[in-house]
Amino acid sequence: MSLYYEAAEVLTAPANAGGSLKSRIFKKELKSQPAQIYAIAIETCKWSPILKEVIENADILRLERKLTPILSLLLVHDLLLAKKGIALPATHGLRTSVERHKGRLQAELTRARIRRKLGTIEALKAHVETGIEHGADTSEAPYPRWIRINTLKTTLEDQLDTTFSGYEQVTAIDQVRQRGSKRLHIDSHIPNLIAISPNIDLSKSEAYKSGCIIFQDKASCFPAYLLDPVPEDGDVVDTCSAPGNKTTHLAAILVSHCPEPDESTQVIHAFEKNKGRAETLQKMVGLAGSDGFTHIHPGFDFLKTDSAAPSYKNVGALLLDPSCSGSGIVGRDDMPELHLPALKQHAATISKPGKKGTKAPEASKPSSKRVREEEEPSMDIMVDDDGVVTAVNTDAELKTRLEALSAFQLELLLHAFKYPAAKKITYSTCSIHAEENEVVVMKALESDIAKKQGWRLLSREKQVTGMRDWPVRGSVEAANGNSPLADACIRANKGDGNGTMGFFVAAFVRNGDSAPEPQYLRDDQGHIIRDMMGIPVADVPAENPEDDQATPAVQNTSEVVDEWNGFGDEEADIDLAEPPKATERAEPSQKKPKLSQSNKHAFKPGPRKSGLVGVQKKKSKRSG
Ligand SMILES: C[S@@+](CC[C@H](N)C(=O)[O-])C[C@H]1O[C@@H](n2cnc3c(N)ncnc32)[C@H](O)[C@@H]1O
């Protein structure tokens, strides 16, 4: 594999693979010199806003169909800016595909310089070095670095006393979002999560290397926290696990809920279809200290799992975080910003996903053709969270891509519904598109299997404290005006001041058995039938009142109800048919969910014993 292919692979690796550009290159097995790859990757990123303009205006992506956007950037960079030109034999196909446009490309580079009112190429180089071409890099409030304290190995208290001892603790997230500061903020929604100032690199710290701290965006912590696996849930499935941030978070929460971790038989089944990514998962799980009770299924497609198999008969909770468009991912400071070119006719509106759109360079005098093109709907290049790059040049293409993703996500969710002992499932994406979020949730609720097995959405008031208090909710518009449904959905928006990536999560619940759960009478369209007062009519056979399962099916321990607090409760049943009237909504839960032990510890760290000792015991017993 050539230098350029390897550099392209590193630059388009999934953002959630984590780590800086350097660490990604140096921990990878590469044929080319890592330093050489780093140099070309970093320089190309630096120049990418200008090279994008040059490549788009020279229109070489249309002329050279085999050239991908990322390869074109790397090659054009070397052709125009590297002392020795393109590092490939003169007859190499990649080299010739770019070199034959040299004159045009050079002319476009000159135009780009003149548009910036810069007299020489040296002045242009100095301009690029300032970084002002990268909008996000110069922002006054860059993204904080979110760090999850891995309670399988340490406690928040210990980390505050050691790794973060020199940090100034601040109460508002905005206060850490300042370059050059050394501040720390303890998150108020997710237990054991902190944010520190950007630019602080902890990747060489002992705490990171030993798995005591894990770099994980706040929003990415929502699913495991919302799922909140308790001992009564039995085994847990992480359906799409690599690289494993949510798997290890699940493990930490699961252990924190165990009164006697060393006696627990609960396991986590972690599925990962991609064998290469499963290796990363394996490493993460080992480093986090949860390998003793995490059963990894490498290269295993969750869709092919037999939910009725005896090994899954105790699975009570599933976390589903499938591949998605990745449109919520934020370009992190530790990975340089990259502006990918696209086909010329769409150039004016293309921006990198996860970034604010870069302003298109002003064209000299737009022709009427150009004006028409600029009026076309916004275009994008999608780099999904598996690193798959898809050029989306029209609204129709975007729609098709989202439909395909949405269908795949729904299929996985409906498969998760099949697990016979499952009582709760979280569904999440790092996408901003309703098609992958609220739309999937609504389709899942409308499915036959959901109706048959009584799956419904966990309403906001039943959610674990931090998620109930989190203010950013689903889109009412995307939920067809159904406010309670939208309110049950949780979103995080990049760039809204909360310092998170774009994210979506919703939780499904049902009673603890797979028998069809009578709920409300429905009409032919599946809409809930209401009485004259607007109250849903319970689907209860009058002659067999003892069979009435519409009454909340209280679990055998109050703990479960307190923690999850929503089984069989009609208030947790989100009506898809129409937004409930105000009187229906004005019946909040009588019982507020209690903070779990671990949650209490999170905000007020408890004795060291609760985090460390129990887990070590548990691990040694299970791996024994
Ligand atoms: C969004 S990523 C998961 C991120 C992970 N939950 C985390 O927090 O670290 C989606 C992962 O699902 C895997 N995947 C996609 N389809 C799958 C399937 N049918 N079965 C199992 N894994 C799948 C992909 O290879 C990818 O690694």
The ligand as a Gaussian input file, in Angstrom:
#p B3LYP/6-31G(d) Opt

LIG

0 1
 C      -21.321000       3.305000      16.010000
 S      -20.173000       2.041000      16.024000
 C      -20.319000       1.477000      17.687000
 C      -19.593000       2.325000      18.681000
 C      -19.531000       1.674000      20.044000
 N      -20.870000       1.405000      20.533000
 C      -18.787000       2.517000      21.048000
 O      -19.421000       3.287000      21.755000
 O      -17.563000       2.420000      21.141000
 C      -20.989000       0.792000      15.171000
 C      -20.229000      -0.533000      15.162000
 O      -21.176000      -1.542000      14.832000
 C      -20.559000      -2.495000      14.015000
 N      -21.670000      -3.186000      13.317000
 C      -22.385000      -2.746000      12.268000
 N      -23.342000      -3.625000      11.964000
 C      -23.248000      -4.644000      12.834000
 C      -23.967000      -5.861000      13.024000
 N      -24.967000      -6.192000      12.217000
 N      -23.605000      -6.671000      14.027000
 C      -22.562000      -6.343000      14.833000
 N      -21.838000      -5.213000      14.689000
 C      -22.177000      -4.362000      13.710000
 C      -19.647000      -1.678000      13.142000
 O      -18.608000      -2.462000      12.618000
 C      -19.146000      -0.628000      14.133000
 O      -17.950000      -1.047000      14.742000

